[in-house]
């Protein structure tokens, strides 16, 4: 059986991140461009497949999604967040998603939008003109406060530094654990067979700290009612046919606490970085915020009018999607692009790689929000939230949050790069900057609208 073409020899060590902090990213992009829609390479006696074609990605994530399961990276992630929505496969994933879906219905997102505006207004008040801030750190602080208030009815402001410390350690460790997960899955699987409720194998201290943060919130809201994530979890524990255990609830709260703020913080960090480098985009963003919002906070009804702001956020996530790649493995032989992919093989699809493919986007490396006014690429040429049954449940939450934060802060502030040194992405669980992005806060002279 002929395998797809791909790199050989020492070059494939780039997949493991050997050579530079961005080696994995460079390797995946170089391989896709050189070898085409379906490529493959062998490393440590295992063949890995990389798919860079919108139609074939649709096959994996949608058309043939039931022929695939999550790949070995989910085993690594499970050691941090436990057995929950983003680590489960069908049919368990479908059932858990059904329970939590009401927390992300349109009417509930409208309620969250008010919280997003209020938390962003509070964050804005704390900014001081002339100070230099770490953009990544501040966006984490803001999105954590939004996720806590909206999804759990809790105030996470006092825990922001502790959560940031935990994530910093997790991300640093995952940079070398993630590439190796494809080859070492047997270790955590064997561990869980003998110690199903044992401490985290890779992140024991970090998991314990996160549980200590959420413990008082769970205690305070035991009788919670409503449609936020925590209320649904607690209600199902007491009223469901198959009630959640305390461990189930902890796992989901940890999952949504991290995923509910960290991915959006990453997207907003890159968005502000790109805006600071493109004055014409900044001016259009500010003009729209002035025109649509005036001096008031946005609501859900304002989002259709914040069209350019939405395009800015969309284009930022094209260039820097929160996740470098998703991986799946076939349960049975699957035909993709003329090649038969054997069962249990690792199949990678990369939003970062495909969203920069010149077949789908002119000037793919350029930040051009206006491109979305005239183009309509194939659906899976752009997929920062994944797709199919396992598509990110919080897509609408993240998009709403991104637009509200960009509009509100650009209405009052300019975030000017204080350090012009080049910044690039670093691989890991999320696509974070490889160095701090420092910006100087400058207050805008907002025109009086007549």
C-alpha positions as CSV (number, residue, x, y, z in Angstrom):
1,X,0.0,0.0,0.0
2,X,1.6,3.3,-1.2
3,X,1.9,6.0,1.4
4,X,1.5,9.7,0.6
5,X,4.8,11.5,-0.1
6,X,6.6,13.5,2.6
7,X,9.9,14.3,4.3
8,X,12.4,11.8,5.5
9,X,15.5,11.5,7.6
10,X,16.6,14.1,10.1
11,X,14.1,16.7,8.7
12,X,11.2,14.9,10.4
13,X,12.7,15.7,13.8
14,X,11.2,19.2,13.3
15,X,7.8,17.7,14.1
16,X,9.1,17.1,17.7
17,X,10.2,20.7,18.0
18,X,13.9,20.1,17.7
19,X,15.8,23.0,16.3
20,X,13.8,26.1,17.5
21,X,10.8,27.1,19.5
22,X,8.7,27.3,16.3
23,X,10.2,24.2,14.6
24,X,6.9,22.2,14.8
25,X,4.9,24.9,13.1
26,X,7.6,25.5,10.4
27,X,7.8,21.7,9.8
28,X,4.0,21.3,9.3
29,X,3.7,24.3,7.0
30,X,6.7,23.4,4.9
31,X,5.6,19.8,4.6
32,X,2.1,20.7,3.5
33,X,3.3,23.3,0.9
34,X,6.0,20.9,-0.5
35,X,4.0,17.7,-0.7
36,X,0.4,18.7,-1.3
37,X,-3.0,18.0,0.0
38,X,-2.1,14.7,1.7
39,X,1.4,14.1,3.0
40,X,3.0,11.7,5.5
41,X,6.2,11.1,7.3
42,X,7.5,8.3,9.6
43,X,9.0,9.0,13.0
44,X,9.8,6.6,15.8
45,X,8.4,3.8,13.7
46,X,5.0,5.5,13.3
47,X,3.6,7.1,10.2
48,X,1.8,10.4,10.6
49,X,-0.5,11.9,8.0
50,X,-1.0,15.6,7.4
51,X,-4.1,16.8,5.4
52,X,-4.2,20.3,3.9
53,X,-7.2,20.4,1.7
54,X,-10.6,21.9,2.5
55,X,-12.7,19.1,1.0
56,X,-10.6,16.4,2.6
57,X,-10.8,18.2,6.0
58,X,-14.5,18.2,5.6
59,X,-14.4,14.5,5.0
60,X,-12.5,14.0,8.3
61,X,-14.5,16.4,10.5
62,X,-18.0,16.0,9.0
63,X,-18.7,13.6,6.2
64,X,-16.8,10.6,7.7
65,X,-16.5,11.9,11.3
66,X,-18.0,8.8,12.7
67,X,-15.1,6.8,11.3
68,X,-12.7,8.8,13.4
69,X,-12.0,9.2,17.1
70,X,-9.9,11.7,18.9
71,X,-6.2,11.1,18.6
72,X,-3.6,10.6,21.3
73,X,-3.4,14.3,22.2
74,X,-6.7,13.9,24.0
75,X,-5.1,11.4,26.3
76,X,-2.6,14.1,27.3
77,X,-5.3,16.7,27.7
78,X,-7.3,14.3,29.9
79,X,-4.5,14.3,32.4
80,X,-5.2,18.0,33.0
81,X,-9.0,18.5,32.6
82,X,-10.2,14.9,33.3
83,X,-12.8,13.0,31.4
84,X,-15.1,15.6,30.0
85,X,-16.7,17.2,26.9
86,X,-13.5,18.0,25.0
87,X,-11.8,14.6,25.7
88,X,-14.7,12.3,25.1
89,X,-15.7,10.4,21.9
90,X,-19.1,9.3,20.8
91,X,-21.6,8.4,22.1
92,X,-20.5,9.8,25.5
93,X,-19.5,13.1,23.9
94,X,-22.9,13.6,22.2
95,X,-24.7,13.0,25.5
96,X,-22.5,15.4,27.5
97,X,-22.9,18.1,24.7
98,X,-26.7,17.7,24.8
99,X,-26.8,18.5,28.5
100,X,-24.6,21.6,28.2
101,X,-25.9,23.0,24.9
102,X,-28.6,25.2,26.5
103,X,-25.8,27.2,28.1
104,X,-24.8,28.3,24.5
105,X,-28.2,29.0,22.9
106,X,-28.7,32.4,21.3
107,X,-30.8,33.8,24.1
108,X,-28.2,32.7,26.7
109,X,-25.4,34.3,24.6
110,X,-27.4,37.6,24.7
111,X,-27.4,37.4,28.5
112,X,-23.6,36.7,28.4
113,X,-23.1,39.7,26.2
114,X,-24.3,42.0,28.9
115,X,-21.8,40.4,31.3
116,X,-19.0,40.7,28.7
117,X,-19.7,44.4,28.4
118,X,-19.8,45.0,32.1
119,X,-16.6,43.1,32.7
120,X,-14.8,44.8,29.9
121,X,-16.0,48.2,31.2
122,X,-14.5,47.3,34.6
123,X,-11.2,46.2,33.0
124,X,-11.1,49.4,30.9
125,X,-11.4,51.6,34.1
126,X,-8.3,49.9,35.5
127,X,-6.1,50.8,32.6
128,X,-3.8,53.8,33.2
129,X,-2.5,56.0,30.3
130,X,1.2,55.8,29.8
131,X,1.7,52.4,31.4
132,X,3.2,49.4,29.7
133,X,1.3,46.2,30.0
134,X,1.9,42.5,29.0
135,X,-0.9,42.0,26.5
136,X,-1.1,38.3,26.9
137,X,-1.4,38.6,30.7
138,X,-4.0,41.3,30.6
139,X,-6.2,39.5,28.0
140,X,-6.1,36.4,30.2
141,X,-7.2,38.4,33.2
142,X,-10.1,39.9,31.3
143,X,-11.3,36.7,29.6
144,X,-11.1,34.8,32.9
145,X,-13.2,37.4,34.6
146,X,-15.8,37.1,31.8
147,X,-15.8,33.3,31.8
148,X,-16.2,33.2,35.5
149,X,-19.0,35.6,35.7
150,X,-20.9,34.3,32.6
151,X,-20.4,30.5,32.8
152,X,-20.2,30.0,36.5
153,X,-21.7,33.1,38.2
154,X,-18.4,33.5,40.0
155,X,-15.7,36.1,40.5
156,X,-12.3,34.8,39.3
157,X,-10.5,38.2,39.5
158,X,-8.6,37.3,42.7
159,X,-7.6,34.0,41.2
160,X,-6.3,35.4,37.9
161,X,-2.6,35.3,38.8
162,X,-2.8,31.8,40.2
163,X,-4.6,30.5,37.1
164,X,-2.1,32.2,34.9
165,X,0.7,30.6,36.8
166,X,-0.9,27.2,36.4
167,X,-1.3,27.7,32.7
168,X,2.2,28.9,32.2
169,X,3.5,25.7,33.7
170,X,1.1,23.6,31.7
171,X,2.0,25.3,28.4
172,X,5.7,25.0,29.0
173,X,5.4,21.3,29.8
174,X,3.0,20.6,26.9
175,X,5.5,22.0,24.3
176,X,7.6,18.8,24.7
177,X,4.8,16.5,25.8
178,X,2.4,17.2,22.9
179,X,4.6,16.0,20.0
180,X,5.5,12.9,22.0
181,X,1.9,12.1,22.9
182,X,1.6,10.3,19.5
183,X,4.2,7.8,20.5
184,X,3.8,7.5,24.3
185,X,0.0,7.1,24.7
186,X,0.4,3.7,26.3
187,X,1.9,5.3,29.4
188,X,-1.1,7.3,30.6
189,X,-3.5,4.6,29.4
190,X,-1.7,1.9,31.4
191,X,-1.6,4.3,34.4
192,X,-5.4,4.9,34.2
193,X,-6.1,1.2,33.9
194,X,-4.6,0.7,37.3
195,X,-5.4,4.1,38.9
196,X,-8.6,5.3,37.3
197,X,-9.1,8.0,39.9
198,X,-5.4,8.6,40.6
199,X,-3.8,12.1,40.5
200,X,-2.8,13.6,37.1
201,X,0.2,11.8,35.6
202,X,1.7,14.9,34.0
203,X,0.1,17.8,35.8
204,X,-0.6,16.7,39.4
205,X,0.3,20.0,41.1
206,X,-1.5,22.1,38.5
207,X,-4.7,20.0,38.6
208,X,-4.8,20.2,42.4
209,X,-4.4,24.0,42.3
210,X,-7.3,24.3,39.9
211,X,-9.5,22.1,42.0
212,X,-8.7,24.3,45.1
213,X,-9.8,27.4,43.1
214,X,-13.1,26.0,42.0
215,X,-14.0,24.2,45.3
216,X,-15.5,27.2,47.1
217,X,-17.5,28.1,43.9
218,X,-19.1,24.6,43.8
219,X,-19.9,24.9,47.5
220,X,-21.5,28.3,47.2
221,X,-23.6,27.4,44.2
222,X,-24.9,23.9,45.2
223,X,-28.5,25.1,44.8
224,X,-27.8,27.1,41.7
225,X,-30.6,27.6,39.1
226,X,-30.3,29.0,35.6
227,X,-28.8,28.1,32.3
228,X,-25.2,28.9,32.7
229,X,-22.7,25.9,32.6
230,X,-22.4,25.4,36.3
231,X,-26.2,25.6,36.9
232,X,-26.8,22.9,34.2
233,X,-24.2,20.6,35.7
234,X,-25.5,20.9,39.2
235,X,-29.1,20.5,38.1
236,X,-28.3,17.4,36.2
237,X,-26.5,15.9,39.2
238,X,-29.8,16.1,41.2
239,X,-32.4,15.5,38.5
240,X,-30.8,13.5,35.7
241,X,-31.3,9.8,35.0
242,X,-27.6,9.3,35.0
243,X,-26.5,12.0,37.5
244,X,-23.1,13.6,37.4
245,X,-20.6,12.7,40.1
246,X,-18.7,15.3,41.9
247,X,-15.7,14.4,39.8
248,X,-17.7,14.8,36.6
249,X,-18.7,18.3,37.6
250,X,-15.1,19.3,38.6
251,X,-13.8,18.0,35.3
252,X,-16.3,20.1,33.3
253,X,-15.7,23.2,35.4
254,X,-11.9,22.9,35.0
255,X,-12.5,22.4,31.2
256,X,-14.7,25.4,30.7
257,X,-12.6,27.6,33.1
258,X,-9.5,27.0,31.0
259,X,-11.0,26.6,27.5
260,X,-13.6,29.3,28.2
261,X,-11.0,32.0,28.7
262,X,-7.6,30.8,27.4
263,X,-8.6,30.4,23.7
264,X,-10.2,33.8,23.5
265,X,-7.3,35.4,25.3
266,X,-5.0,34.0,22.7
267,X,-7.1,35.2,19.9
268,X,-7.5,38.7,21.4
269,X,-3.7,38.9,22.1
270,X,-2.9,38.3,18.4
271,X,-5.7,40.6,17.3
272,X,-4.3,43.6,19.3
273,X,-0.8,42.7,18.1
274,X,-1.9,42.9,14.5
275,X,-4.0,46.0,15.0
276,X,-1.0,47.8,16.5
277,X,1.0,47.0,13.4
278,X,-1.7,48.3,11.0
279,X,-2.8,51.9,11.7
280,X,-5.4,51.9,8.9
281,X,-7.1,48.9,10.5
282,X,-7.0,50.6,13.9
283,X,-8.6,53.8,12.5
284,X,-11.5,51.9,10.9
285,X,-12.0,49.9,14.0
286,X,-12.1,53.0,16.1
287,X,-14.5,54.8,13.7
288,X,-16.9,52.0,13.8
289,X,-16.9,51.8,17.6
290,X,-17.5,55.6,17.8
291,X,-20.4,55.4,15.3
292,X,-22.1,52.3,16.6
293,X,-21.6,52.6,20.4
294,X,-21.1,56.3,21.1
295,X,-20.5,56.4,24.9
296,X,-22.5,53.3,25.9
297,X,-21.8,49.7,26.4
298,X,-22.6,47.3,23.5
299,X,-25.4,44.7,23.7
300,X,-26.1,41.7,21.5
301,X,-28.3,43.9,19.2
302,X,-25.2,45.9,18.3
303,X,-23.2,43.0,17.0
304,X,-24.7,43.1,13.4
305,X,-23.6,46.8,13.2
306,X,-20.0,46.0,14.3
307,X,-19.3,44.4,11.0
308,X,-15.7,45.6,10.6
309,X,-14.8,44.7,14.2
310,X,-16.1,41.2,13.5
311,X,-13.9,41.0,10.3
312,X,-10.8,42.1,12.3
313,X,-11.4,39.3,14.8
314,X,-12.1,36.8,12.1
315,X,-8.9,37.7,10.2
316,X,-6.8,37.6,13.4
317,X,-8.0,34.0,14.0
318,X,-7.2,33.1,10.3
319,X,-3.6,34.0,10.9
320,X,-3.3,32.8,14.5
321,X,-6.0,30.3,15.3
322,X,-6.0,29.3,19.0
323,X,-5.1,25.6,18.2
324,X,-2.2,24.8,15.9
325,X,-3.8,21.4,14.9
326,X,-6.5,18.8,15.6
327,X,-5.7,15.1,15.3
328,X,-8.0,12.2,14.6
329,X,-7.4,8.5,14.0
330,X,-9.5,6.2,11.8
331,X,-11.3,3.3,13.4
332,X,-11.1,1.4,10.1
333,X,-9.3,2.0,6.8
334,X,-10.4,5.3,5.3
335,X,-9.8,6.6,1.7
336,X,-8.6,10.2,1.6
337,X,-7.3,11.9,-1.5
338,X,-6.6,8.6,-3.3
339,X,-4.7,7.1,-0.3
340,X,-5.9,4.5,2.1
341,X,-5.3,5.6,5.7
342,X,-4.9,2.6,8.0
343,X,-6.7,2.2,11.3
344,X,-5.2,3.9,14.4
345,X,-3.0,6.2,12.3
346,X,-2.6,9.8,13.4
347,X,-4.2,12.2,11.0
348,X,-3.4,15.9,11.5
349,X,-5.4,18.8,10.2
350,X,-4.0,22.3,11.0
351,X,-6.1,25.5,10.9
352,X,-2.8,27.4,11.0
353,X,-1.5,25.7,7.9
354,X,-4.6,25.6,5.8
355,X,-5.8,29.1,6.7
356,X,-2.5,30.3,5.2
357,X,-2.7,28.2,2.1
358,X,-2.3,30.5,-1.0
359,X,-4.8,28.2,-2.8
360,X,-7.6,29.7,-0.7
361,X,-6.3,33.2,0.3
362,X,-4.4,35.8,-1.7
363,X,-1.4,37.2,0.2
364,X,-2.1,34.6,2.9
365,X,0.5,36.1,5.3
366,X,-1.0,39.6,5.2
367,X,-3.5,40.9,7.8
368,X,-6.4,42.1,5.6
369,X,-9.8,42.1,7.4
370,X,-11.4,43.6,4.3
371,X,-10.7,40.3,2.4
372,X,-13.7,38.8,4.0
373,X,-16.0,41.3,2.3
374,X,-15.3,39.8,-1.1
375,X,-14.2,36.2,-0.7
376,X,-16.1,33.1,0.2
377,X,-13.5,30.3,0.6
378,X,-14.5,26.7,1.0
379,X,-15.9,26.1,4.5
380,X,-13.0,24.1,5.8
381,X,-10.4,26.4,4.4
382,X,-11.2,28.4,7.6
383,X,-12.0,26.3,10.7
384,X,-10.5,27.8,13.9
385,X,-13.2,26.2,16.0
386,X,-13.0,22.8,14.3
387,X,-16.1,21.2,12.8
388,X,-18.7,18.5,12.9
389,X,-20.1,17.0,16.0
390,X,-16.9,17.9,18.0
391,X,-16.9,21.6,16.9
392,X,-16.2,23.9,19.8
393,X,-19.4,24.3,21.8
394,X,-18.3,27.8,22.7
395,X,-17.9,29.2,19.2
396,X,-20.7,31.8,19.5
397,X,-19.5,32.8,23.0
398,X,-16.0,33.4,21.8
399,X,-17.0,35.4,18.7
400,X,-19.3,37.6,20.7
401,X,-16.7,38.2,23.4
402,X,-14.0,39.0,20.8
403,X,-16.1,41.6,19.1
404,X,-17.3,43.2,22.3
405,X,-13.8,43.5,23.8
406,X,-12.3,44.9,20.6
407,X,-15.1,47.5,20.1
408,X,-15.2,48.6,23.7
409,X,-11.4,49.0,24.3
410,X,-10.8,50.6,20.9
411,X,-13.5,53.1,21.7
412,X,-11.3,54.5,24.5
413,X,-7.8,53.2,24.2
414,X,-4.9,52.7,21.8
415,X,-2.5,49.8,22.5
416,X,0.8,50.8,21.0
417,X,3.7,48.3,20.7
418,X,6.3,49.2,23.3
419,X,8.8,46.6,21.9
420,X,9.2,46.3,18.2
421,X,11.1,43.0,18.4
422,X,9.6,40.3,16.2
423,X,7.0,38.0,17.8
424,X,6.1,34.6,16.4
425,X,3.9,31.7,17.5
426,X,5.1,28.9,19.7
427,X,3.5,25.5,19.6
428,X,1.8,23.8,22.5
429,X,-1.7,23.1,23.6
430,X,-2.5,26.6,22.2
431,X,-0.8,28.8,19.7
432,X,0.7,31.4,22.1
433,X,3.3,34.1,21.3
434,X,6.8,33.0,21.8
435,X,7.7,36.1,23.9
436,X,5.7,38.7,25.9
437,X,3.9,41.3,23.7
438,X,4.4,44.6,25.6
439,X,2.1,47.5,24.7
440,X,1.8,51.1,26.0
441,X,-1.7,52.2,26.9
442,X,-2.7,55.5,25.3
443,X,-6.0,57.3,25.9
444,X,-7.8,58.3,22.7
445,X,-9.1,61.7,22.0
446,X,-12.6,60.5,21.2
447,X,-14.5,62.9,18.9
448,X,-17.8,64.3,20.1
449,X,-20.6,62.8,18.0
450,X,-23.3,65.3,16.9
